Amino acid sequence: MRIAAVGRALPRHVYDQATLLAALKKRWSLRYLNLERLERLHKNVLVGGRHLALPIEEYDALTTWGKANDAWIRVAQEVGEEAVRDALARAGLDTSDISAFLFVTVTGVATPSIDARLMNRLALRPEVKRMPIFGLGCVAGAAGIARAADYVRAYPDQVALLLSVELCSLTIQREDLSIPNLIASGLFGDGAAAVLVTGDERSTGGPGGPRIAGSRSVFYRDSERVMGWDISETGFRIVLSADVPQVVRDHLRGDVDSFLAEHGLTRKDIASWVCHPGGPKVLEAMEETLELPEDALAVTWKSLQEVGNLSSTSVLLVLADTLECHRPPPGSWGMLLAMGPGFCSELVLLQW
């Protein structure tokens, strides 16, 4: 099982953090919001700019959840198609090569799902097995790779496609002045990424990526309020506990060590860490609890600064950057990991 390629697509509407902050200040200035607190929260997330699904001036017209979700359906198809075509081109594959199509998201809903709507746009074969997955949040990029690997383990001559589309800007709550929503308004961005996973009996025309050597899912009991959504008439209201970094410190090292031990490895054997950029405090907790070298998460930190946290899409963008510019030596080991609502973690062992 191998990662053949990773494609990406970021909306063309890109703004620096100062521009986004000014727009939010204008929106919330009449609601007795402490604007200095908003500015401090945005500064602390260390995000330099983000891509948005829509031009910034169009967000004021999204007065209902229905309007926001309609925009999500439209843009998700656009960036989703672009990301898939990018991955196919990098792998030297065609749409006719795809046998399974996994789609993950947590920022919008659609029936037929986005993968179904892309069947026609991409001219995929009618026999393609579709697996839309909603609700895994930030962990879904890593979990999607693991489930795609499970599929091609059973069908080693086939190709599985994973597509993640997250348009977080379309979920921001206009009337919610809670700290979690204010943080979210400065942290989360929009984009899509696609990963092609091939079975052991399937070759590609591209240079290819790492072998998927194994995966592990871990669920932490009674942690439902650590992260997620409260869903109401206005859409998705974020649940984001300040305890997330502590959950990382409490669990991640033991989970990683146990998983690696099954493969006869330790953390010292890992040459590359492909981690979800959950935010500065989460990344600091990862570095601390895993006792990582100073620059081990450099690619992840760079992704956070350049585009923000894109929920499930983010870890796939970090993987794409690693493939393009930071490939470890052949034969070396890598760890791809993310954590998300549940609360849970997903670990994927790679060999380059």
C-alpha positions as CSV (number, residue, x, y, z in Angstrom):
1,M,0.0,0.0,0.0
2,R,1.4,3.3,-1.0
3,I,0.5,7.0,-1.2
4,A,0.8,7.7,-4.9
5,A,0.3,11.4,-4.8
6,V,-1.4,14.3,-2.9
7,G,-3.2,17.1,-4.7
8,R,-4.4,20.4,-3.3
9,A,-6.8,23.3,-4.1
10,L,-7.1,26.5,-2.2
11,P,-9.8,29.1,-3.0
12,R,-8.4,32.1,-4.9
13,H,-9.8,34.6,-2.4
14,V,-6.8,35.0,-0.1
15,Y,-6.4,37.7,2.7
16,D,-3.8,38.5,5.2
17,Q,-4.7,38.3,8.9
18,A,-4.9,42.1,9.3
19,T,-7.5,42.4,6.6
20,L,-9.6,39.6,8.1
21,L,-9.3,41.1,11.5
22,A,-10.5,44.4,10.3
23,A,-13.6,42.9,8.7
24,L,-14.4,41.0,11.9
25,K,-14.0,44.2,14.0
26,K,-16.4,46.0,11.7
27,R,-18.9,43.2,12.0
28,W,-18.7,42.9,15.8
29,S,-18.0,46.5,16.9
30,L,-21.6,47.2,17.6
31,R,-22.0,44.2,19.8
32,Y,-20.1,45.3,22.9
33,L,-17.2,43.0,22.0
34,N,-13.8,43.7,23.5
35,L,-11.9,44.4,20.3
36,E,-8.6,44.3,22.0
37,R,-9.3,40.8,23.1
38,L,-10.3,39.8,19.6
39,E,-7.0,41.2,18.2
40,R,-5.0,39.5,20.9
41,L,-6.6,36.1,20.2
42,H,-5.9,36.5,16.5
43,K,-2.3,37.4,17.2
44,N,-1.8,34.4,19.4
45,V,-2.8,31.8,16.8
46,L,0.2,32.8,14.7
47,V,-1.7,32.6,11.4
48,G,-0.5,35.1,8.8
49,G,-3.3,34.8,6.3
50,R,-6.0,32.5,5.0
51,H,-7.9,31.5,1.8
52,L,-11.7,32.0,1.9
53,A,-14.4,30.2,0.0
54,L,-16.0,33.5,-1.0
55,P,-14.8,37.1,-1.5
56,I,-14.8,38.7,1.9
57,E,-17.5,41.2,1.0
58,E,-20.0,38.4,0.2
59,Y,-20.1,37.0,3.8
60,D,-22.5,39.6,5.1
61,A,-25.2,38.2,2.8
62,L,-25.0,34.7,4.4
63,T,-27.8,35.5,6.9
64,T,-29.0,31.9,7.3
65,W,-27.5,28.5,7.6
66,G,-29.2,27.5,4.4
67,K,-27.4,30.3,2.4
68,A,-24.0,29.4,3.9
69,N,-24.5,25.7,3.2
70,D,-25.6,26.4,-0.4
71,A,-22.3,28.3,-0.8
72,W,-20.5,25.3,0.7
73,I,-22.0,22.8,-1.7
74,R,-21.0,25.0,-4.7
75,V,-17.5,25.8,-3.7
76,A,-16.8,22.3,-2.3
77,Q,-17.4,20.9,-5.8
78,E,-15.1,23.4,-7.4
79,V,-12.1,23.0,-5.1
80,G,-12.8,19.3,-4.7
81,E,-12.6,18.7,-8.4
82,E,-9.4,20.8,-8.7
83,A,-7.7,18.9,-5.9
84,V,-8.6,15.5,-7.4
85,R,-7.3,16.4,-10.8
86,D,-4.1,17.7,-9.3
87,A,-3.5,14.4,-7.5
88,L,-4.2,12.4,-10.6
89,A,-1.8,14.5,-12.7
90,R,0.9,14.0,-10.1
91,A,0.4,10.3,-9.9
92,G,0.2,9.8,-13.6
93,L,-3.3,8.3,-13.3
94,D,-6.7,8.9,-14.9
95,T,-10.2,9.1,-13.4
96,S,-10.9,5.6,-14.9
97,D,-8.2,4.2,-12.5
98,I,-10.2,5.0,-9.3
99,S,-12.1,2.2,-7.7
100,A,-13.0,3.7,-4.3
101,F,-13.8,7.3,-3.4
102,L,-13.7,8.4,0.3
103,F,-14.9,11.9,1.0
104,V,-14.4,13.6,4.4
105,T,-15.7,16.9,5.7
106,V,-17.1,18.5,8.8
107,T,-18.1,22.0,7.5
108,G,-21.2,21.4,5.4
109,V,-23.8,18.8,4.6
110,A,-25.3,17.6,1.3
111,T,-27.4,14.8,0.0
112,P,-26.4,13.7,-2.6
113,S,-23.0,14.1,-1.0
114,I,-20.1,15.9,-2.6
115,D,-18.5,12.7,-3.8
116,A,-21.7,11.8,-5.7
117,R,-21.9,15.3,-7.3
118,L,-18.3,14.9,-8.4
119,M,-19.0,11.5,-10.1
120,N,-20.3,13.4,-13.1
121,R,-17.8,16.3,-13.0
122,L,-14.9,13.9,-12.9
123,A,-16.5,11.3,-15.2
124,L,-15.8,8.6,-12.7
125,R,-16.8,5.0,-13.5
126,P,-20.4,4.2,-12.2
127,E,-18.9,1.1,-10.4
128,V,-16.8,3.3,-8.0
129,K,-17.5,2.5,-4.4
130,R,-18.3,5.8,-2.6
131,M,-17.8,6.3,1.2
132,P,-18.8,9.8,2.4
133,I,-17.7,10.4,6.0
134,F,-19.0,13.3,8.1
135,G,-18.1,14.3,11.7
136,L,-14.5,13.2,12.2
137,G,-13.3,16.8,12.0
138,C,-9.5,17.4,12.2
139,V,-8.7,13.7,12.5
140,A,-10.4,12.8,9.3
141,G,-7.4,13.5,7.0
142,A,-5.3,10.9,8.8
143,A,-8.3,8.5,9.4
144,G,-9.2,8.8,5.7
145,I,-5.7,7.7,4.6
146,A,-5.9,4.7,7.1
147,R,-9.3,3.7,5.7
148,A,-8.1,4.0,2.1
149,A,-5.2,1.8,3.0
150,D,-7.6,-0.8,4.5
151,Y,-9.5,-0.8,1.2
152,V,-6.5,-1.4,-1.0
153,R,-5.2,-4.1,1.4
154,A,-8.3,-6.0,0.5
155,Y,-8.1,-5.1,-3.2
156,P,-4.3,-4.8,-3.9
157,D,-4.8,-4.2,-7.6
158,Q,-7.0,-1.1,-7.1
159,V,-6.7,2.7,-6.4
160,A,-8.5,4.5,-3.6
161,L,-9.1,8.2,-3.7
162,L,-9.5,10.3,-0.5
163,L,-10.9,13.8,-0.8
164,S,-11.1,16.3,2.0
165,V,-12.9,19.6,1.6
166,E,-13.2,22.0,4.5
167,L,-14.7,25.5,4.1
168,C,-14.4,26.6,7.7
169,S,-15.2,30.3,7.0
170,L,-18.8,29.3,6.1
171,T,-19.4,28.0,9.7
172,I,-18.4,31.2,11.6
173,Q,-21.4,32.2,13.8
174,R,-22.3,35.9,13.4
175,E,-23.9,36.2,16.9
176,D,-21.6,34.1,18.9
177,L,-19.1,36.1,20.9
178,S,-17.7,33.2,22.9
179,I,-13.9,32.7,23.2
180,P,-14.0,29.5,21.1
181,N,-15.8,31.3,18.3
182,L,-13.4,34.3,18.4
183,I,-10.4,31.9,18.3
184,A,-12.0,30.0,15.4
185,S,-12.5,33.2,13.5
186,G,-8.8,33.8,13.5
187,L,-7.5,30.2,13.2
188,F,-9.5,28.3,10.6
189,G,-9.3,28.6,6.8
190,D,-10.6,27.0,3.7
191,G,-9.3,24.5,1.1
192,A,-9.2,20.9,-0.2
193,A,-6.7,18.1,-0.6
194,A,-6.9,14.7,-2.4
195,V,-4.8,11.6,-1.8
196,L,-4.4,8.6,-4.1
197,V,-3.6,5.3,-2.3
198,T,-2.6,2.3,-4.4
199,G,-2.5,-1.4,-3.6
200,D,0.7,-3.5,-3.7
201,E,-0.2,-4.8,-7.1
202,R,-0.9,-1.4,-8.7
203,S,1.9,0.8,-10.2
204,T,1.6,4.5,-11.2
205,G,3.3,6.8,-13.7
206,G,4.4,9.3,-11.0
207,P,7.3,9.2,-8.6
208,G,5.1,8.0,-5.8
209,G,5.2,8.5,-2.1
210,P,5.7,6.5,1.1
211,R,4.5,3.0,1.9
212,I,1.7,2.8,4.4
213,A,3.1,0.3,7.0
214,G,0.2,0.4,9.5
215,S,-2.4,2.5,11.3
216,R,-4.0,2.8,14.7
217,S,-7.2,4.5,15.9
218,V,-7.6,5.6,19.5
219,F,-10.8,6.8,21.1
220,Y,-10.7,8.6,24.5
221,R,-13.8,7.8,26.5
222,D,-16.1,10.5,27.9
223,S,-14.4,13.3,26.0
224,E,-17.3,14.4,23.7
225,R,-17.2,18.1,24.9
226,V,-13.5,18.6,24.1
227,M,-14.1,19.5,20.4
228,G,-17.0,19.4,18.0
229,W,-20.2,21.3,17.0
230,D,-23.4,22.3,18.7
231,I,-25.8,22.3,15.8
232,S,-28.8,24.6,15.9
233,E,-31.0,26.8,13.5
234,T,-27.9,29.0,12.8
235,G,-25.6,26.1,11.8
236,F,-22.4,24.9,13.4
237,R,-21.5,26.5,16.7
238,I,-18.0,25.4,17.7
239,V,-17.1,23.4,20.8
240,L,-13.4,24.0,21.6
241,S,-12.2,23.2,25.0
242,A,-9.0,24.8,26.5
243,D,-8.2,21.2,27.6
244,V,-7.1,20.1,24.2
245,P,-3.3,20.6,24.8
246,Q,-3.7,18.7,28.1
247,V,-5.4,15.8,26.3
248,V,-2.4,15.7,24.0
249,R,0.0,15.6,27.0
250,D,-2.0,12.9,28.8
251,H,-2.4,10.5,25.9
252,L,-0.3,11.0,22.8
253,R,3.1,9.8,23.9
254,G,1.7,6.5,25.3
255,D,-0.4,5.9,22.1
256,V,2.6,6.6,19.8
257,D,5.0,4.5,21.8
258,S,2.6,1.5,22.0
259,F,1.9,1.7,18.2
260,L,5.5,1.9,17.3
261,A,6.5,-0.9,19.6
262,E,4.1,-3.2,17.6
263,H,6.4,-2.5,14.6
264,G,9.6,-2.9,16.5
265,L,10.3,0.9,16.5
266,T,10.7,3.8,18.9
267,R,10.2,7.5,18.4
268,K,14.0,7.8,17.7
269,D,13.4,5.8,14.5
270,I,11.0,8.3,13.1
271,A,12.7,10.6,10.6
272,S,9.6,12.7,9.6
273,W,6.6,13.9,11.5
274,V,3.5,14.8,9.5
275,C,1.2,16.4,12.1
276,H,-2.1,18.3,12.0
277,P,-1.6,22.0,12.8
278,G,-4.2,22.3,15.5
279,G,-2.8,25.6,16.8
280,P,0.2,26.8,18.6
281,K,-0.6,25.4,22.0
282,V,-1.5,22.0,20.5
283,L,1.8,21.9,18.5
284,E,3.8,22.9,21.6
285,A,2.1,20.1,23.5
286,M,3.0,17.6,20.8
287,E,6.6,18.7,20.7
288,E,6.8,18.5,24.5
289,T,5.1,15.1,25.1
290,L,6.8,13.4,22.1
291,E,10.2,15.0,22.9
292,L,10.7,16.0,19.3
293,P,13.8,17.7,17.9
294,E,13.5,21.4,17.5
295,D,12.7,21.4,13.8
296,A,10.7,18.2,13.7
297,L,7.4,20.0,13.1
298,A,8.8,22.8,11.0
299,V,6.6,21.9,8.0
300,T,3.5,21.9,10.2
301,W,4.3,25.2,11.8
302,K,4.8,26.7,8.3
303,S,1.5,25.4,7.1
304,L,-0.3,26.9,10.1
305,Q,1.3,30.3,9.5
306,E,0.6,30.4,5.8
307,V,-3.0,29.0,5.5
308,G,-4.3,28.4,9.1
309,N,-6.0,25.3,10.4
310,L,-8.1,23.7,7.6
311,S,-9.5,20.9,9.8
312,S,-9.2,17.5,8.1
313,T,-7.5,19.1,5.0
314,S,-4.5,20.4,7.0
315,V,-2.6,17.2,7.7
316,L,-2.9,16.4,4.0
317,L,-1.4,19.7,3.0
318,V,1.5,19.1,5.4
319,L,1.9,15.7,3.7
320,A,1.9,17.4,0.3
321,D,4.6,19.8,1.4
322,T,6.7,17.0,2.8
323,L,6.4,15.1,-0.5
324,E,7.4,18.1,-2.5
325,C,10.1,19.7,-0.5
326,H,11.1,17.7,2.5
327,R,11.4,14.0,1.5
328,P,13.3,12.0,4.1
329,P,15.9,9.4,2.9
330,P,14.6,6.3,1.2
331,G,13.8,3.5,3.7
332,S,13.4,5.9,6.6
333,W,10.2,5.9,8.8
334,G,7.6,8.6,9.2
335,M,4.6,9.2,11.4
336,L,1.4,10.9,10.2
337,L,-1.0,11.8,13.0
338,A,-4.0,13.9,13.8
339,M,-6.5,14.3,16.7
340,G,-10.1,15.4,16.6
341,P,-13.7,15.2,17.9
342,G,-14.5,12.2,19.9
343,F,-12.0,13.0,21.3
344,C,-9.6,10.7,19.4
345,S,-6.4,10.3,17.5
346,E,-5.3,8.5,14.3
347,L,-1.8,7.3,13.7
348,V,-0.4,6.2,10.4
349,L,3.1,4.7,10.1
350,L,4.9,5.5,6.8
351,Q,8.1,4.2,5.2
352,W,9.6,6.5,2.6
